[in-house]
Amino acid sequence: MLYLNTSNRIIDRTRISQGGVSHTVVDARIIVKRAIEKLAHGMILVHNHPSGNPEPSPEDQVLTQKLQQAAALFDILLMDHLIVTAGPCYSFRNHGFFDKA
């Protein structure tokens, strides 16, 4: 997780979860709590897909929506959710996810 100030500079970064081959558990409350503690203006969620497939899973989409809604309660923006692989990467923002919200 990357936490950003009002100039979109990284003020903190932290690992929020480390999972197995098929999934991991992420708690939005912990992410938002840290953002509040750091007085963050925005956040970027980043995770990898070891499979090499950059497409978001349904769980990735649900997490993104849940985190965006939770952060918005405190006027914190979820700027993007990035999925990285050894090859191509996926940006929720570039694929219009945040336009729907």
KOLGU-4560 file (N, C-alpha, C; in nm, 3 decimals, padded with zeros to 5 digits):
<recs>
<n_xx: 00.084 n_yy: -00.116 n_zz: 00.000 ca_xx: 00.000 ca_yy: 00.000 ca_zz: 00.000 c_xx: 00.089 c_yy: 00.122 c_zz: 00.000 mol: A seq: 1 type: MET>
<n_xx: 00.059 n_yy: 00.217 n_zz: -00.087 ca_xx: 00.130 ca_yy: 00.344 ca_zz: -00.092 c_xx: 00.036 c_yy: 00.451 c_zz: -00.039 mol: A seq: 2 type: LEU>
<n_xx: 00.085 n_yy: 00.533 n_zz: 00.051 ca_xx: 00.007 ca_yy: 00.643 ca_zz: 00.108 c_xx: 00.067 c_yy: 00.773 c_zz: 00.056 mol: A seq: 3 type: TYR>
<n_xx: -00.020 n_yy: 00.863 n_zz: 00.009 ca_xx: 00.024 ca_yy: 00.984 ca_zz: -00.059 c_xx: -00.020 c_yy: 01.110 c_zz: 00.014 mol: A seq: 4 type: LEU>
<n_xx: 00.061 n_yy: 01.217 n_zz: 00.001 ca_xx: 00.021 ca_yy: 01.347 ca_zz: 00.056 c_xx: -00.058 c_yy: 01.423 c_zz: -00.050 mol: A seq: 5 type: ASN>
<n_xx: -00.091 n_yy: 01.548 n_zz: -00.023 ca_xx: -00.174 ca_yy: 01.626 ca_zz: -00.116 c_xx: -00.103 c_yy: 01.656 c_zz: -00.247 mol: A seq: 6 type: THR>
<n_xx: 00.028 n_yy: 01.641 n_zz: -00.252 ca_xx: 00.105 ca_yy: 01.659 ca_zz: -00.375 c_xx: 00.127 c_yy: 01.527 c_zz: -00.447 mol: A seq: 7 type: SER>
<n_xx: 00.059 n_yy: 01.423 n_zz: -00.400 ca_xx: 00.072 ca_yy: 01.287 ca_zz: -00.454 c_xx: 00.214 c_yy: 01.231 c_zz: -00.442 mol: A seq: 8 type: ASN>
<n_xx: 00.283 n_yy: 01.273 n_zz: -00.341 ca_xx: 00.415 ca_yy: 01.216 ca_zz: -00.309 c_xx: 00.394 c_yy: 01.107 c_zz: -00.204 mol: A seq: 9 type: ARG>
<n_xx: 00.473 n_yy: 01.002 n_zz: -00.216 ca_xx: 00.462 ca_yy: 00.890 ca_zz: -00.122 c_xx: 00.513 c_yy: 00.933 c_zz: 00.015 mol: A seq: 10 type: ILE>
<n_xx: 00.426 n_yy: 00.921 n_zz: 00.115 ca_xx: 00.467 ca_yy: 00.953 ca_zz: 00.252 c_xx: 00.488 c_yy: 00.826 c_zz: 00.336 mol: A seq: 11 type: ILE>
<n_xx: 00.435 n_yy: 00.715 n_zz: 00.286 ca_xx: 00.453 ca_yy: 00.589 ca_zz: 00.357 c_xx: 00.420 c_yy: 00.474 c_zz: 00.262 mol: A seq: 12 type: ASP>
<n_xx: 00.481 n_yy: 00.363 n_zz: 00.286 ca_xx: 00.446 ca_yy: 00.241 ca_zz: 00.212 c_xx: 00.455 c_yy: 00.126 c_zz: 00.310 mol: A seq: 13 type: ARG>
<n_xx: 00.363 n_yy: 00.033 n_zz: 00.295 ca_xx: 00.361 ca_yy: -00.078 ca_zz: 00.389 c_xx: 00.301 c_yy: -00.201 c_zz: 00.323 mol: A seq: 14 type: THR>
<n_xx: 00.349 n_yy: -00.315 n_zz: 00.365 ca_xx: 00.289 ca_yy: -00.442 ca_zz: 00.322 c_xx: 00.170 c_yy: -00.468 c_zz: 00.412 mol: A seq: 15 type: ARG>
<n_xx: 00.056 n_yy: -00.488 n_zz: 00.350 ca_xx: -00.065 ca_yy: -00.508 ca_zz: 00.429 c_xx: -00.105 c_yy: -00.654 c_zz: 00.437 mol: A seq: 16 type: ILE>
<n_xx: -00.048 n_yy: -00.735 n_zz: 00.350 ca_xx: -00.082 ca_yy: -00.876 ca_zz: 00.352 c_xx: 00.022 c_yy: -00.953 c_zz: 00.271 mol: A seq: 17 type: SER>
<n_xx: 00.039 n_yy: -01.077 n_zz: 00.308 ca_xx: 00.125 ca_yy: -01.166 ca_zz: 00.231 c_xx: 00.052 c_yy: -01.299 c_zz: 00.224 mol: A seq: 18 type: GLN>
<n_xx: 00.016 n_yy: -01.338 n_zz: 00.104 ca_xx: -00.068 ca_yy: -01.455 ca_zz: 00.091 c_xx: 00.003 c_yy: -01.573 c_zz: 00.030 mol: A seq: 19 type: GLY>
<n_xx: -00.080 n_yy: -01.671 n_zz: -00.001 ca_xx: -00.030 ca_yy: -01.791 ca_zz: -00.064 c_xx: -00.036 c_yy: -01.779 c_zz: -00.215 mol: A seq: 20 type: GLY>
<n_xx: -00.037 n_yy: -01.892 n_zz: -00.281 ca_xx: -00.036 ca_yy: -01.895 ca_zz: -00.426 c_xx: -00.168 c_yy: -01.847 c_zz: -00.484 mol: A seq: 21 type: VAL>
<n_xx: -00.280 n_yy: -01.876 n_zz: -00.417 ca_xx: -00.410 ca_yy: -01.847 ca_zz: -00.478 c_xx: -00.483 c_yy: -01.726 c_zz: -00.421 mol: A seq: 22 type: SER>
<n_xx: -00.450 n_yy: -01.683 n_zz: -00.300 ca_xx: -00.521 ca_yy: -01.568 ca_zz: -00.243 c_xx: -00.454 c_yy: -01.516 c_zz: -00.117 mol: A seq: 23 type: HIS>
<n_xx: -00.504 n_yy: -01.403 n_zz: -00.071 ca_xx: -00.458 ca_yy: -01.342 ca_zz: 00.053 c_xx: -00.576 c_yy: -01.272 c_zz: 00.119 mol: A seq: 24 type: THR>
<n_xx: -00.562 n_yy: -01.238 n_zz: 00.244 ca_xx: -00.668 ca_yy: -01.170 ca_zz: 00.317 c_xx: -00.625 c_yy: -01.025 c_zz: 00.337 mol: A seq: 25 type: VAL>
<n_xx: -00.713 n_yy: -00.932 n_zz: 00.301 ca_xx: -00.686 ca_yy: -00.789 ca_zz: 00.316 c_xx: -00.799 c_yy: -00.727 c_zz: 00.396 mol: A seq: 26 type: VAL>
<n_xx: -00.765 n_yy: -00.651 n_zz: 00.499 ca_xx: -00.864 ca_yy: -00.587 ca_zz: 00.585 c_xx: -00.864 c_yy: -00.437 c_zz: 00.557 mol: A seq: 27 type: ASP>
<n_xx: -00.972 n_yy: -00.387 n_zz: 00.498 ca_xx: -00.983 ca_yy: -00.245 ca_zz: 00.463 c_xx: -00.969 c_yy: -00.156 c_zz: 00.587 mol: A seq: 28 type: ALA>
<n_xx: -01.012 n_yy: -00.203 n_zz: 00.702 ca_xx: -01.004 ca_yy: -00.122 ca_zz: 00.824 c_xx: -00.859 c_yy: -00.089 c_zz: 00.858 mol: A seq: 29 type: ARG>
<n_xx: -00.771 n_yy: -00.185 n_zz: 00.843 ca_xx: -00.629 ca_yy: -00.164 ca_zz: 00.873 c_xx: -00.569 c_yy: -00.064 c_zz: 00.775 mol: A seq: 30 type: ILE>
<n_xx: -00.606 n_yy: -00.075 n_zz: 00.648 ca_xx: -00.553 ca_yy: 00.014 ca_zz: 00.545 c_xx: -00.597 c_yy: 00.158 c_zz: 00.572 mol: A seq: 31 type: ILE>
<n_xx: -00.725 n_yy: 00.177 n_zz: 00.598 ca_xx: -00.777 ca_yy: 00.311 ca_zz: 00.622 c_xx: -00.725 c_yy: 00.367 c_zz: 00.753 mol: A seq: 32 type: VAL>
<n_xx: -00.712 n_yy: 00.284 n_zz: 00.855 ca_xx: -00.657 ca_yy: 00.330 ca_zz: 00.984 c_xx: -00.518 c_yy: 00.389 c_zz: 00.965 mol: A seq: 33 type: LYS>
<n_xx: -00.434 n_yy: 00.320 n_zz: 00.889 ca_xx: -00.298 ca_yy: 00.370 ca_zz: 00.866 c_xx: -00.301 c_yy: 00.500 c_zz: 00.786 mol: A seq: 34 type: ARG>
<n_xx: -00.391 n_yy: 00.509 n_zz: 00.689 ca_xx: -00.402 ca_yy: 00.632 ca_zz: 00.610 c_xx: -00.439 c_yy: 00.749 c_zz: 00.700 mol: A seq: 35 type: ALA>
<n_xx: -00.530 n_yy: 00.726 n_zz: 00.793 ca_xx: -00.570 ca_yy: 00.831 ca_zz: 00.887 c_xx: -00.451 c_yy: 00.870 c_zz: 00.976 mol: A seq: 36 type: ILE>
<n_xx: -00.381 n_yy: 00.771 n_zz: 01.027 ca_xx: -00.265 ca_yy: 00.798 ca_zz: 01.114 c_xx: -00.159 c_yy: 00.880 c_zz: 01.041 mol: A seq: 37 type: GLU>
<n_xx: -00.140 n_yy: 00.853 n_zz: 00.912 ca_xx: -00.038 ca_yy: 00.922 ca_zz: 00.832 c_xx: -00.089 c_yy: 01.053 c_zz: 00.773 mol: A seq: 38 type: LYS>
<n_xx: -00.218 n_yy: 01.084 n_zz: 00.798 ca_xx: -00.283 ca_yy: 01.201 ca_zz: 00.740 c_xx: -00.271 c_yy: 01.200 c_zz: 00.588 mol: A seq: 39 type: LEU>
<n_xx: -00.289 n_yy: 01.083 n_zz: 00.531 ca_xx: -00.276 ca_yy: 01.066 ca_zz: 00.386 c_xx: -00.394 c_yy: 01.130 c_zz: 00.314 mol: A seq: 40 type: ALA>
<n_xx: -00.365 n_yy: 01.184 n_zz: 00.199 ca_xx: -00.468 ca_yy: 01.240 ca_zz: 00.111 c_xx: -00.517 c_yy: 01.134 c_zz: 00.013 mol: A seq: 41 type: HIS>
<n_xx: -00.426 n_yy: 01.042 n_zz: -00.025 ca_xx: -00.461 ca_yy: 00.939 ca_zz: -00.120 c_xx: -00.385 c_yy: 00.811 c_zz: -00.095 mol: A seq: 42 type: GLY>
<n_xx: -00.427 n_yy: 00.706 n_zz: -00.166 ca_xx: -00.364 ca_yy: 00.574 ca_zz: -00.151 c_xx: -00.360 c_yy: 00.506 c_zz: -00.287 mol: A seq: 43 type: MET>
<n_xx: -00.262 n_yy: 00.419 n_zz: -00.303 ca_xx: -00.255 ca_yy: 00.332 ca_zz: -00.420 c_xx: -00.231 c_yy: 00.191 c_zz: -00.369 mol: A seq: 44 type: ILE>
<n_xx: -00.321 n_yy: 00.102 n_zz: -00.404 ca_xx: -00.307 ca_yy: -00.039 ca_zz: -00.368 c_xx: -00.231 c_yy: -00.109 c_zz: -00.479 mol: A seq: 45 type: LEU>
<n_xx: -00.131 n_yy: -00.187 n_zz: -00.442 ca_xx: -00.049 ca_yy: -00.259 ca_zz: -00.540 c_xx: -00.037 c_yy: -00.403 c_zz: -00.494 mol: A seq: 46 type: VAL>
<n_xx: -00.063 n_yy: -00.496 n_zz: -00.586 ca_xx: -00.037 ca_yy: -00.636 ca_zz: -00.554 c_xx: 00.004 c_yy: -00.710 c_zz: -00.679 mol: A seq: 47 type: HIS>
<n_xx: 00.058 n_yy: -00.829 n_zz: -00.660 ca_xx: 00.105 ca_yy: -00.906 ca_zz: -00.774 c_xx: 00.015 c_yy: -01.026 c_zz: -00.802 mol: A seq: 48 type: ASN>
<n_xx: 00.022 n_yy: -01.071 n_zz: -00.924 ca_xx: -00.041 ca_yy: -01.197 ca_zz: -00.965 c_xx: 00.071 c_yy: -01.288 c_zz: -01.012 mol: A seq: 49 type: HIS>
<n_xx: 00.116 n_yy: -01.380 n_zz: -00.928 ca_xx: 00.225 ca_yy: -01.469 ca_zz: -00.967 c_xx: 00.194 c_yy: -01.552 c_zz: -01.092 mol: A seq: 50 type: PRO>
<n_xx: 00.066 n_yy: -01.569 n_zz: -01.122 ca_xx: 00.027 ca_yy: -01.647 ca_zz: -01.239 c_xx: 00.071 c_yy: -01.581 c_zz: -01.369 mol: A seq: 51 type: SER>
<n_xx: 00.096 n_yy: -01.450 n_zz: -01.364 ca_xx: 00.132 ca_yy: -01.377 ca_zz: -01.484 c_xx: 00.012 c_yy: -01.316 c_zz: -01.556 mol: A seq: 52 type: GLY>
<n_xx: -00.109 n_yy: -01.350 n_zz: -01.511 ca_xx: -00.230 ca_yy: -01.294 ca_zz: -01.569 c_xx: -00.263 c_yy: -01.163 c_zz: -01.498 mol: A seq: 53 type: ASN>
<n_xx: -00.256 n_yy: -01.050 n_zz: -01.568 ca_xx: -00.279 ca_yy: -00.922 ca_zz: -01.501 c_xx: -00.426 c_yy: -00.888 c_zz: -01.479 mol: A seq: 54 type: PRO>
<n_xx: -00.518 n_yy: -00.963 n_zz: -01.535 ca_xx: -00.660 ca_yy: -00.931 ca_zz: -01.523 c_xx: -00.707 c_yy: -00.945 c_zz: -01.378 mol: A seq: 55 type: GLU>
<n_xx: -00.785 n_yy: -00.848 n_zz: -01.329 ca_xx: -00.832 ca_yy: -00.856 ca_zz: -01.191 c_xx: -00.936 c_yy: -00.966 c_zz: -01.172 mol: A seq: 56 type: PRO>
<n_xx: -00.928 n_yy: -01.029 n_zz: -01.058 ca_xx: -01.027 ca_yy: -01.130 ca_zz: -01.023 c_xx: -01.153 c_yy: -01.059 c_zz: -00.971 mol: A seq: 57 type: SER>
<n_xx: -01.263 n_yy: -01.130 n_zz: -00.960 ca_xx: -01.382 ca_yy: -01.068 ca_zz: -00.897 c_xx: -01.351 c_yy: -01.020 c_zz: -00.755 mol: A seq: 58 type: PRO>
<n_xx: -01.267 n_yy: -01.093 n_zz: -00.683 ca_xx: -01.229 ca_yy: -01.051 ca_zz: -00.548 c_xx: -01.148 c_yy: -00.921 c_zz: -00.550 mol: A seq: 59 type: GLU>
<n_xx: -01.063 n_yy: -00.905 n_zz: -00.650 ca_xx: -00.987 ca_yy: -00.780 ca_zz: -00.665 c_xx: -01.082 c_yy: -00.663 c_zz: -00.686 mol: A seq: 60 type: ASP>
<n_xx: -01.184 n_yy: -00.685 n_zz: -00.767 ca_xx: -01.280 ca_yy: -00.579 ca_zz: -00.795 c_xx: -01.361 c_yy: -00.542 c_zz: -00.670 mol: A seq: 61 type: GLN>
<n_xx: -01.403 n_yy: -00.644 n_zz: -00.595 ca_xx: -01.479 ca_yy: -00.619 ca_zz: -00.472 c_xx: -01.392 c_yy: -00.544 c_zz: -00.371 mol: A seq: 62 type: VAL>
<n_xx: -01.268 n_yy: -00.587 n_zz: -00.354 ca_xx: -01.177 ca_yy: -00.520 ca_zz: -00.262 c_xx: -01.158 c_yy: -00.374 c_zz: -00.301 mol: A seq: 63 type: LEU>
<n_xx: -01.139 n_yy: -00.348 n_zz: -00.428 ca_xx: -01.118 ca_yy: -00.211 ca_zz: -00.474 c_xx: -01.238 c_yy: -00.124 c_zz: -00.441 mol: A seq: 64 type: THR>
<n_xx: -01.356 n_yy: -00.173 n_zz: -00.468 ca_xx: -01.478 ca_yy: -00.097 ca_zz: -00.440 c_xx: -01.494 c_yy: -00.074 c_zz: -00.289 mol: A seq: 65 type: GLN>
<n_xx: -01.471 n_yy: -00.179 n_zz: -00.212 ca_xx: -01.485 ca_yy: -00.170 ca_zz: -00.066 c_xx: -01.385 c_yy: -00.070 c_zz: -00.008 mol: A seq: 66 type: LYS>
<n_xx: -01.262 n_yy: -00.076 n_zz: -00.053 ca_xx: -01.158 ca_yy: 00.014 ca_zz: -00.003 c_xx: -01.186 c_yy: 00.158 c_zz: -00.045 mol: A seq: 67 type: LEU>
<n_xx: -01.232 n_yy: 00.176 n_zz: -00.167 ca_xx: -01.266 ca_yy: 00.311 ca_zz: -00.213 c_xx: -01.377 c_yy: 00.371 c_zz: -00.127 mol: A seq: 68 type: GLN>
<n_xx: -01.478 n_yy: 00.295 n_zz: -00.098 ca_xx: -01.590 ca_yy: 00.344 ca_zz: -00.018 c_xx: -01.547 c_yy: 00.373 c_zz: 00.126 mol: A seq: 69 type: GLN>
<n_xx: -01.467 n_yy: 00.284 n_zz: 00.184 ca_xx: -01.422 ca_yy: 00.304 ca_zz: 00.322 c_xx: -01.334 c_yy: 00.429 c_zz: 00.334 mol: A seq: 70 type: ALA>
<n_xx: -01.244 n_yy: 00.447 n_zz: 00.240 ca_xx: -01.154 ca_yy: 00.562 ca_zz: 00.243 c_xx: -01.233 c_yy: 00.692 c_zz: 00.223 mol: A seq: 71 type: ALA>
<n_xx: -01.332 n_yy: 00.689 n_zz: 00.137 ca_xx: -01.412 ca_yy: 00.809 ca_zz: 00.107 c_xx: -01.481 c_yy: 00.863 c_zz: 00.232 mol: A seq: 72 type: ALA>
<n_xx: -01.512 n_yy: 00.777 n_zz: 00.327 ca_xx: -01.575 ca_yy: 00.824 ca_zz: 00.452 c_xx: -01.486 c_yy: 00.923 c_zz: 00.527 mol: A seq: 73 type: LEU>
<n_xx: -01.356 n_yy: 00.917 n_zz: 00.499 ca_xx: -01.259 ca_yy: 01.004 ca_zz: 00.566 c_xx: -01.194 c_yy: 01.101 c_zz: 00.468 mol: A seq: 74 type: PHE>
<n_xx: -01.258 n_yy: 01.122 n_zz: 00.353 ca_xx: -01.206 ca_yy: 01.212 ca_zz: 00.249 c_xx: -01.067 c_yy: 01.172 c_zz: 00.202 mol: A seq: 75 type: ASP>
<n_xx: -01.043 n_yy: 01.042 n_zz: 00.195 ca_xx: -00.918 ca_yy: 00.989 ca_zz: 00.143 c_xx: -00.950 c_yy: 00.923 c_zz: 00.009 mol: A seq: 76 type: ILE>
<n_xx: -00.867 n_yy: 00.951 n_zz: -00.091 ca_xx: -00.891 ca_yy: 00.899 ca_zz: -00.225 c_xx: -00.814 c_yy: 00.770 c_zz: -00.249 mol: A seq: 77 type: LEU>
<n_xx: -00.880 n_yy: 00.672 n_zz: -00.306 ca_xx: -00.808 ca_yy: 00.557 ca_zz: -00.358 c_xx: -00.774 c_yy: 00.594 c_zz: -00.502 mol: A seq: 78 type: LEU>
<n_xx: -00.648 n_yy: 00.626 n_zz: -00.526 ca_xx: -00.606 ca_yy: 00.680 ca_zz: -00.655 c_xx: -00.600 c_yy: 00.571 c_zz: -00.763 mol: A seq: 79 type: MET>
<n_xx: -00.559 n_yy: 00.450 n_zz: -00.724 ca_xx: -00.550 ca_yy: 00.341 ca_zz: -00.820 c_xx: -00.529 c_yy: 00.210 c_zz: -00.746 mol: A seq: 80 type: ASP>
<n_xx: -00.551 n_yy: 00.104 n_zz: -00.816 ca_xx: -00.520 ca_yy: -00.032 ca_zz: -00.770 c_xx: -00.444 c_yy: -00.095 c_zz: -00.885 mol: A seq: 81 type: HIS>
<n_xx: -00.319 n_yy: -00.128 n_zz: -00.861 ca_xx: -00.231 ca_yy: -00.182 ca_zz: -00.964 c_xx: -00.206 c_yy: -00.330 c_zz: -00.940 mol: A seq: 82 type: LEU>
<n_xx: -00.215 n_yy: -00.406 n_zz: -01.048 ca_xx: -00.179 ca_yy: -00.548 ca_zz: -01.043 c_xx: -00.055 c_yy: -00.564 c_zz: -01.128 mol: A seq: 83 type: ILE>
<n_xx: 00.052 n_yy: -00.613 n_zz: -01.065 ca_xx: 00.179 ca_yy: -00.628 ca_zz: -01.137 c_xx: 00.208 c_yy: -00.776 c_zz: -01.162 mol: A seq: 84 type: VAL>
<n_xx: 00.271 n_yy: -00.800 n_zz: -01.274 ca_xx: 00.316 ca_yy: -00.934 ca_zz: -01.311 c_xx: 00.457 c_yy: -00.921 c_zz: -01.367 mol: A seq: 85 type: THR>
<n_xx: 00.517 n_yy: -01.032 n_zz: -01.404 ca_xx: 00.648 ca_yy: -01.026 ca_zz: -01.468 c_xx: 00.638 c_yy: -00.963 c_zz: -01.607 mol: A seq: 86 type: ALA>
<n_xx: 00.518 n_yy: -00.962 n_zz: -01.663 ca_xx: 00.496 ca_yy: -00.903 ca_zz: -01.795 c_xx: 00.409 c_yy: -00.780 c_zz: -01.783 mol: A seq: 87 type: GLY>
<n_xx: 00.292 n_yy: -00.783 n_zz: -01.845 ca_xx: 00.203 ca_yy: -00.665 ca_zz: -01.843 c_xx: 00.143 c_yy: -00.643 c_zz: -01.705 mol: A seq: 88 type: PRO>
<n_xx: 00.106 n_yy: -00.519 n_zz: -01.680 ca_xx: 00.043 ca_yy: -00.481 ca_zz: -01.554 c_xx: -00.098 c_yy: -00.430 c_zz: -01.582 mol: A seq: 89 type: CYS>
<n_xx: -00.177 n_yy: -00.415 n_zz: -01.476 ca_xx: -00.316 ca_yy: -00.370 ca_zz: -01.490 c_xx: -00.340 c_yy: -00.254 c_zz: -01.395 mol: A seq: 90 type: TYR>
<n_xx: -00.398 n_yy: -00.148 n_zz: -01.445 ca_xx: -00.436 ca_yy: -00.032 ca_zz: -01.365 c_xx: -00.588 c_yy: -00.020 c_zz: -01.367 mol: A seq: 91 type: SER>
<n_xx: -00.649 n_yy: -00.025 n_zz: -01.250 ca_xx: -00.794 ca_yy: -00.008 ca_zz: -01.241 c_xx: -00.834 c_yy: 00.129 c_zz: -01.297 mol: A seq: 92 type: PHE>
<n_xx: -00.755 n_yy: 00.232 n_zz: -01.267 ca_xx: -00.786 ca_yy: 00.367 ca_zz: -01.314 c_xx: -00.782 c_yy: 00.372 c_zz: -01.467 mol: A seq: 93 type: ARG>
<n_xx: -00.680 n_yy: 00.316 n_zz: -01.527 ca_xx: -00.668 ca_yy: 00.318 ca_zz: -01.673 c_xx: -00.778 c_yy: 00.240 c_zz: -01.742 mol: A seq: 94 type: ASN>
<n_xx: -00.841 n_yy: 00.148 n_zz: -01.671 ca_xx: -00.949 ca_yy: 00.068 ca_zz: -01.727 c_xx: -01.087 c_yy: 00.121 c_zz: -01.688 mol: A seq: 95 type: HIS>
<n_xx: -01.092 n_yy: 00.244 n_zz: -01.636 ca_xx: -01.219 ca_yy: 00.312 ca_zz: -01.611 c_xx: -01.293 c_yy: 00.270 c_zz: -01.487 mol: A seq: 96 type: GLY>
<n_xx: -01.231 n_yy: 00.195 n_zz: -01.397 ca_xx: -01.300 ca_yy: 00.149 ca_zz: -01.278 c_xx: -01.351 c_yy: 00.264 c_zz: -01.194 mol: A seq: 97 type: PHE>
<n_xx: -01.270 n_yy: 00.367 n_zz: -01.177 ca_xx: -01.306 ca_yy: 00.476 ca_zz: -01.088 c_xx: -01.408 c_yy: 00.571 c_zz: -01.151 mol: A seq: 98 type: PHE>
<n_xx: -01.427 n_yy: 00.562 n_zz: -01.283 ca_xx: -01.531 ca_yy: 00.641 ca_zz: -01.351 c_xx: -01.670 c_yy: 00.590 c_zz: -01.316 mol: A seq: 99 type: ASP>
<n_xx: -01.679 n_yy: 00.461 n_zz: -01.279 ca_xx: -01.807 ca_yy: 00.399 ca_zz: -01.248 c_xx: -01.855 c_yy: 00.435 c_zz: -01.107 mol: A seq: 100 type: LYS>
<n_xx: -01.760 n_yy: 00.466 n_zz: -01.020 ca_xx: -01.794 ca_yy: 00.488 ca_zz: -00.878 c_xx: -01.860 c_yy: 00.621 c_zz: -00.856 mol: A seq: 101 type: ALA>
</recs>
